[in-house]
Amino acid sequence: MKITMIGAGYVGLVSGVCFADFGHDVVCLDKDEGKIAALEKGQIPIFEPGLDQLVAHNVASGRLTFTTDLTSAVAGSDVIFIAVGTPSRRGDGHADLSYVYAAAREIAANLSGFTVVVTKSTVPVGTGDEVERIIRETNPEADFAVVSNPEFLREGAAIEDFKRPDRIVIGLDGNADRAREVMTEVYRPLYLNQAPLVFTTRRTSELIKYAGNAFLALKITFINEMADLCEKVGANVQDVARGIGLDGRIGSKFLHAGPGYGGSCFPKDTLALVKTAQDHDSPVRLVETTVAVNDNRKRAMGRKVIAEAGGDVRGRKIAVLGLTFKPNTDDMRDSPAIAIVQTLQDAGAEVTGYDPEGMENARKVIDGMTYAKDPYEAAARADALVIVTEWNEFRALDFGRLKATMKTPLLVDLRNIYRKDEVTRHGFSYASVGRPD
């Protein structure tokens, strides 16, 4: 089956490569000539474990190609996935659908034979209806169906998520029988893994994606507020999370207290859901509160560092370990580290940061910070060391070496990856989140 992926960003590239690995013929299209040229040379524009080897293997097999030419990419395609960005629109927080609609118009002009057009991008309810209208208006003779097929990929584990999904959601409306047959064939290689295909209406499918992300964001925000309460009453948030997570109705995932959620999905998707609900006079107040609490928490974590450092950090050096919003990615979008560093800088601190993969992207969004080559260079002469992102290489730090190089041996562990006794026996002061330190 021939598949065209419009957009070679995170979702488009991972999805396209995995489809090629299933045996489909895939062309990934992007208007960014530099990105396509780099991909053709085997240079991957994002960090995702295992992606570079998978790209190389499928390019060598001839199943995966890259292009900037939409006409040639679309010609003869059985399925065209739209996987372009839908960032928050400036000014009102709605999802910016201009890239989706532009892709629909260009696709329409090049359709031939029955084609399934799939929105893989995260889009508000009703977007598929508009995509169908645009294609039909642009090319009244086109034989096509528009399908919603949201992605559920976690950065850092995207390949595993794609190949072993919890579920595959497919929303159908027009030409439902033919579209269902095509989409079933697209995902047929996953049948061996017993991946459940969830067929529903297009609008329902679009809402499933937003509802899922909003619920996970709510779980993160809930356990963060429980962490604050634990600090006040002398309880341990990790034990609270375990105690409630063992309840099968709740589950243990996304119950890890920390500095708040970030990334490319939760911040923009929760905000877009809030705006959609408000437009339809059906406010989602829990999600509205989740957005507000999470935004406030990031700077609150910066203030926590200041308090643990004695309340005055003017002219003092603070070392920050981990800048990306989560480990195993180079993604800095809405990372808690951004607000934490800004809060420290606003208080007069001199901040040095280190991240295994995110340094280049961090330089684009954080001004005035010094960048170190490793955790120990970052900690040199520092008055506090702050763990913001739980990269594996931060889980076994040499505290003897750190104490020898730091001005003040203080560790503020915002991810709770250490126990107090592991740190204090080396002469450190230690603070974490939601635990009786």
N, C-alpha and C positions, 0 to 999 in steps of 0.2 A: 504494500500500500504506500502511495506517495503522500507525504505529509510536508506541509510548509508551515514554518514557525515565524510569524511576524513579530520581530523583537528578539534580540539576542542578549537581553539582560539576564538577570538572575533566574527568573522563572522560565523564560524562553530557552535559554541555553541549557539549563539542567534538563528540562522536559524534552527538548529536541534530541539531546545526546542519549537520554534514556530510551526514547522511542527508537532511535537508530540501533541501540544495543539490543532491542527486542527483535530486530530484523527488518524494520520499516526503512524505506528510503526517505531521508529527511534533509530538507534544505532550511537553514536558519538565515533569515533575512534581517538586516538592520541598515538604517540610513547612515549610521556612523561609519564612514569609510575607514577610519583609523582602527576601529574595533574589528571590523571584518578582516582587514589586512593582517592584524595581529593574530586573529584566530586562524587564519590560513597558514600562518607561520608556527602555529602550535602554542601561541602565547595567550594564556587565559586571563581575561580582564578582571575576574573576581577570584577570591580565595574560597574554595570549597574542597574539602578533603576528597581525593580520588578523582576529581573532575578532569584534571589534566591527562591522566592515563586513559580515562574513558573516551575523551575527545580524540586522542591520538589513535587509539585502537579503531574507532569507527570511521575516522577519516581514512586510515590505511585500508580499511575494508571496502571503501567506496560508498558506504551507506550514509555518510554525513558530509555535507558541503555547506559552504557559506557564500553569501552574495549580497550585493546592494541593489540588484536588479529585480524589482518586484514582478515585472511582466514574465520573465523567464521562470521565476520561483513559483508563481501561481499556476502557470500553464500545466494542465494535466493533473493538478493536485486533486486527490480524493478528499482531503481534509486540510483546512487552513485554520490554524490556531492564531488568535490575536493575543499576544502576550506583551503588550506595551505597558508603559508606566501609567498609573492612575494616582498621581500625588495629590495631596490636599491642595485645594484651590486657594490661592491667596485671598485673604479678606473674609471668607465665609466658612472655610473648612470643608466644603463639599468636595467630593472626588472630582478631579479634573479629568474629564472624559474626552478632551480634544484629540488626544493621540488615538484613542479607540475609534472615534468617529472618522478621523482622517484615514485610518487604515481601512475601515469599511468602504469608504468611497473609492480608494485605490483598488481594493480587491474587486469591487463590483464591476469596474471597467474591464477587468481581465478574466472574468469567469467564463468557463466553457464546459458544458456537460454538468451533470448533477454534482454539486459540491456541498460539503458540510462546512459551514463557517462556525468556529467555536470561540467563544470568549473565555480565555484562560485567565485574563487579567481579573483582578478583584474589582467588581463594578456594582453600583447600587441597583436595587430592584427596578426593573423596567428598561435597563440598558439594552438588553437583547432585543426588546421590541423596537427600540430606536435604530439599532444596527440593521435589523430586518427592513425597516422603513427606508433607511438610507440606501441600502443595496437595491431594493425594489425600485426606488425613485431614480437611481442612477442608471440601472440596467433592467428595464421592465421585462426583458425576455429571459433573464437569468433563471436557471433551475437550481435552487439551493434551499438549504435549511439552516437556521441559526440555532445553535445549541449553547447552553451554559455548562461549563465543566471547570469549576473552581479548583485551584491548586491548594494543597495542604502540606507544604514543604517547610521544614524547619531548617534555617540556615545552619550549616555545620553538620547536618545529617540528611541533606536533601536527596542524595542518591538512594540511600536506604529507604527514605520515606516514599520516594516515587516507585521503587521496585517492590516494596512490601507495605502497601498502604492499608490504613484501617478501613477505608472506604473510598469508592470512586463515585462522585455525585455527578449525574448527567441530567440536565434540564432540557426537556423537549417541548416544542409546540408545533409549528408548521412542519409538514412532511415527516411526521413523527415516526412512522414505521420505517421509512427508508433511512432516516437519520439514526434511529436506534440500531438498525442493522450495521451501519457503518461504524458507529462508536463502539459497538460490541466487538467488532473485528479489530479496531484499534487497540483495545485493551485485552484482547484474547490471550496474549502471552502471560498475563497475570492470573489467569484462571487456576494455574497450578498452585498458586499461593493462596487460593481461596479468598481473594480480595472481593468483597461484596460490591456489586454494582447497584447503586441506588438511583433508580430512574424516577424522576418527578417532573413537575412543570418548570419552565424556565425561570419564572419569577421566584418560585420556591427555592430553586437551586442557588440563585443569586443571594437570597437572604440567608441560606444555610451558612455560607462563607462568613458573612458579617456576624451572624449570631454566634457561630463557633468561636471566632476570635474575641468577640466581646465577652463571652463567658470565661474564656481562659484569662483575659485581662482582669476580669472581676476576681477570679480566684487568686491571682498574684496580689492584687490590691488588698483583698481581704486578709491574707496572711501577713502582709506588711503592717496593716493596722493592728492585727493581733500581736505582732512583734512589739509595737509601741506600747500596747497594754501590758505585755509581759514585762517589759522593762520597768513599768510603774509598780507592778504588784509582786515582782520577784519570781515570775514563772519563766519557763524555758520554751521558746517558740518552736524549737525543733521537736520537742516532745509533744507539744500541742499539735503540730502538723502531723506527726506520726500517729498520734491518738485518733485524730479525726480522719486521716487519710486511709487508715485500715478499714474504715466503714466503706463497704462496697458502693454505697450510694454517692460517696464523695470522691474517693480515689486519691492517691498520693501525688499525682503529677501536678506541677505548677503550684505547689505549696511550699516553696523555698523562699524564706524572707530575704530581702535584699534592698538595693537602692531604687527599685522601681523598674518597670518594663520600658523597653525602647525598641529600636529596629524599624524595618521597612513596613511592617504590617499592623501591629497592635495600635500604635498611636494614630495613624491615619484612618484605619478601619473603624475604630471606636468612634472617632470624630465624625466620619462619614455616616455611620449608622445613626448617631445622634441627630445630624442634620436631616437625614431622610425621614426619621420619625417625626421631627418637628414639622417638616413640610406637609406631612400627612396627618397632623394634629393628633399624634399618638406618641407622646414623649416617652422615652426610655430613661426614666430617672435614675435607675441603678447605674446605667452606663454613663450618664452625665456625671454622676458623682465619682465613678471610677476614673474618668478622664481628669477631673479636677484634683482628686486625691493623689493620683500618680504624678501629675505635673508638680504639685507642691512638694512631694516627697524627695525629688531629686535635689532641690536646693536644701531641703531639711537635712539630707545626708551630708552636704557640705558644712552646714552649721554644726552637725554632730562632730565632725572631724575637728572643727575649731574649738568646740567645747572640750573635747578630749585632750587637745593640745594646750589647754589652760585658759582658753578664752581670748587670747590675743596672738594672732599669727603674723602681725605686720613685720615685714622684713625677715621672716623665718622661712626656711625651705621645707616644703611638703612634697614627698615623693608619691606618685600615683602609679600603681601597677594595674594595667588593664584599661584600655580606652574604648574598645569596641563594645557594642551593646551586649554581646555574649561571646563565649569562646568559640574557636574554630570558624571564625569569619573575619573579614576585614571591614565589615559594615559599621559605619559610624552614625548611621541615621538615628536621630533621637536617642543616642546613647546617654545613659545617666552620667557618664563621665564628663560630658560637655557642661552640664549645669553644675556639677560638683566642682570642677576646675574653675569655672567662672565665679562661683561663690567664694572659693578660697582666694582667687585673685582680687575680687572686690574687697576682701578683708585685708588685703595688703600682702598676702603670702607670695612667695616665689615658688612656682610649681614646676617640677620636673616629672615627665611621664615616660612610661615604657609600655609597649604592647608588642607581642610577637609578630602580628600581621597587620595591625591597623595604623602604623605610624604615618604612612603616606597619606591616607585619607584623613587622619586626625589633624594633620597640618592644614588641611583645607577648611576646617571648621573650628579649630581652637587656636586663638591668637595668643602670643606672649608666653607660651610654655616652652621650656627647654626639653629636648628629647634625648634620652639616654640609650645606650646600646644594649643594656641588660639591667636586671633588677638591682644589681649591686652598684653600678654606676649611678643609677637613679637615686639610690639611698645614701650615697656619699654625702656626709655633713648635713643630713636631713634631720629635722626635728620631729617628723612623723612619717610613717610609711602606711599608705592606704591601699588596700586591695579592693578594686572596684569590679573587675571582671575575673571570673574563676578559671583562668587558663591553667592547664595541667602543670605547667612548669612553675607555677606559684605554690603548688601544694607541698613541696619539699624544699623550702628555702633553707639556706644555711644561716641560722640565726646567730651563730658565733661570728661568722664573717660579717653579717649585717651590723651586729652590735659594735664591732671593731671600727666600722666605717661611719656609723650614724652619730650625729651630735647628741640626739636624745632618743633612746631606744623605746619607741612607742609604735605599736602596730594597731591600726584601726581596720578590722576585718569586716568589710561590709557584705561579704558572702558567706561568713561563718564556715570557712574551710578548715580552720584550726580549732583546737580546744585550748582553753586558757592555760592549763598546766604545761602544754607542749611549748608554749611561748614564754611564760613567766620564768620557767626554770633557767632560761638563758639570760635573765636579767632585764627582760622587756616588761613594759606596761602593756596591757592588752584590753581592747574593747571590741565588741562584736554587736550584732543586731538581735535584739529580742531574747538575750540570754543573761542570766544573773552573773555577770563577770566580776 
